[in-house]
Amino acid sequence: MQFWHKETHRYHAEAKDFKKLTAEIVAGLRTEHSELFKDMEGAAVRADRVEREMDYIGIQTSPRACVNKADKVVEQGVWGLEESRGEMEGENDWEEIRSQVSDCTQIISGIRSVKILKRVGGPQGMWTRDPRSSRVYVFNGTSGDVIHQFDSVQDFSHSAGLTGSRQIRLPFVWSGPGCAVHNGYLYCIKHESGADVQVVKYDIVSGTVTDSSMFPVDSPAHVYSLNPEVVADLAADDEGLWLLYAPSDSEPNINLAKMDPAMLDIEEIWDTGCPRENAEAAFVVCGTLYVVYNTRLASRSRIQCVFDVNDVVVSEEAPLLYFPRRYGAHVSLKYNPEEKQLYGWDDGYQIIYRLTMKRKLLV
């Protein structure tokens, strides 16, 4: 019994010493973890500052940047067809010119430069430029029956807010920043409470609705999880008109439909395999869909999923492209095939991204 008590006392003393040693080690680890966390926070702040400074320096000094020469190239007509061509004689002339400048064997290789044009309107909206003319169209908010038309990017840049624009009042309410301007026509999503979703075609010149079509599904879900205002997104490129949508809430991927811009018929539908989760916007270039992703707490937007309807470009082989970090997340991105540029709306800022292209590797 005496030996047992002696051994018990020894084990108890060793356990106390081990507990004390363990507590000291845990306290040291907590201190080191706290210091490491502070160092990581400091490094993140410094990296963010360096990234912003690099973006700023690149914008100010890059010989290819469009910050200082944006107005000049607009005046010269380099970004698109000259304004004098806006008064073409008939649709055939336009189609002939379009066929001369169209080159649908291209894929995006990088973001060449960025121009922050101005800040106007609310945090959500859309703006785009008609490839057929120099006119700019601004959609402020997530729904409404009024759009603002400017004669050029230069006029919009020099305007005080939306004053000086020609206000076009539509005979319907557009829903979400998912409209598109293509060949002088405005294509929008019409989605009123309790009503079916429609695609509406509006003639900007005559001011009349020329056609409309029912949506290919009864109850579409939001196409981008980070942009719940977009029930569907219309996109225009060299090959025509496209519709991006999600058939239902249970559908994890974005669907892409090719539309006939004249009759609004659905010609073909693809399951792109690009997830809706964490998607904020998308656009189409030469029949290739580019989906832009972000995080719930807005970070740096990136093109992370690519789908080519012709199966030439594979998403795994496409480069992971990051947008220069700006203010929040993109509410809309609209591609102009004549200029090879994106028109973005980011937290009320109107931004132009100039793209670099390369030819697709045909097989």
Buried (B, 14 or more C-beta within 10 A) or exposed (E): EEEEEEEEEEEEEEEEEEEEEEEEEEEEEEEEEEEEEEEEEEEEEEEEEEBEEEBEEBBEEEEEBBBEBBBEBBBEEEBBBEBEBBEBEEEEEBEEBBEEEBEBBBBBBEBBBBBBBBBBBEBBBBBBBBBBBBBBBBBBBBBBEBBBBBBBBBBBBEBEEBEEBEEBEBEBBBBBBBBBBBBBBBBBBBBEEEEEBBBBBBEBEEEEBEBBBEBBBEEBBBBBBBBEBBBBBBBBBBBBBBBBBBBEEEBEBBBBBBBEBEEBEBEEEBEBEBBBEBBBBBBBBBBBBBBBBBEEEBEBBBBBBBBBBEEBBEBEEBEEBBBBBBEBBBBBBBBBBBBBBBBBBBBBBBBBBBBEBEEBEEE
